[in-house]
């Protein structure tokens, strides 16, 4: 074969590849051989979320249909919802939901701080009551706070945020302003099999694990405490995400007495995926 002919074939081959790559980039989607989608592409358009780790207190149903953009809803009689709790409404038919804080309870009429995002059917909606306050006593019986994916579409967790407020000044050898924990705080994925990601007993453990840890003081910020983030996605981080398929949970297990902390909350951030994803 002549060199000129070979060069033309090679040029045509590479031009074809470049055209395909450009088409994929313009579409905003890059599909791999296993039909997965690159996270750094899909998370530019799929729905983002921030979810509090919570402990479910109970569940109930709606007493009437709920319209879009409503600040009150009717709960079924005997619901038990109280001011200060969090509620999550999930419509099993629409496969959509939202979270809100409870501001007032007038018998079965519940006032919330966040407007409903869709119309919710009384017969298809589950209302879950929960608390997000993680300064509890898990020393006798461990306490588990979690987030669970109720949707058919997989969710990717990209980072976890921590916020602890304290009476005294936190230092590295302590957990918050408490003495070092005995059993520790455990992050676990429960997706049919249980995978433990970390166990931390001190602020130093958290600093080593996630690096992004900030201490604040009464003199500087008006309150003692610390806050941090633990990032999974991104090649300069873990380079992976935590995938939650329908029914999978991400759990924070408390195994010590944290009641002397003023407050302790954890938030998971991430996004929905585009289409069905392979299991991790």
QUIWO-V213384 format. One line per field, one symbol per residue. ss: DSSP state (2 for helix, 1 for strand, 0 for the rest). phi: phi as a letter, one per 40 degrees, with the letter a starting at -180 (. if undefined). psi: psi as a letter, one per 30 degrees, with the letter a starting at -180 (. if undefined). Layout:
BEGIN
ss = ???
phi = ???
psi = ???
END
This chain:
BEGIN
ss = 0022222222222222222222222220001000001022220000011111011111111100010000011110000000000111111000011111111111001111000000010000111111100000100000111111000000111111111111000000001001000000111111000111111100222222220011110222200111111110000000000111000011111100100000111111111100000000
phi = .ccccccccccccccccccccccccccgbbccccgcbdccccccbcccabbccabccibabccadbccgcbbacccdgcgcbcgcbbbbbccccfaaabacccabbfbcbcbcbcccacbcccbbbbbcabbcccbcbccbcbbbabbccccccbbcbabbbabbbccccbdccbgbccdcccgbbbbcbbhbcbccabbbbccdccccbgcbbcbbdccbgaciaaabbbbchccbcgbbccbcdgcbbbbbcbbcbccccaabbbbbiaccbgcbccc
psi = kleeeeeeeeeeeeeeeeeeeeeeeefgkjklegglkkefefgfflkllkkkklkkellalkflkklkgkfllklkkgegklkflkkkkjjfefhlllllkkeljicfjkklfkkkflkkkefgkkjkklkgjgiljgedkkkkklkkjflfklkkkflkkkkkklelkklefljbgllkleelkkkkkjhelkjkelkkfleeeeeeefeikkklleeeggkkalllkjkelkffbfglljkjlkflkkkjjkgljgffkelkkkkklallljlklkk.
END
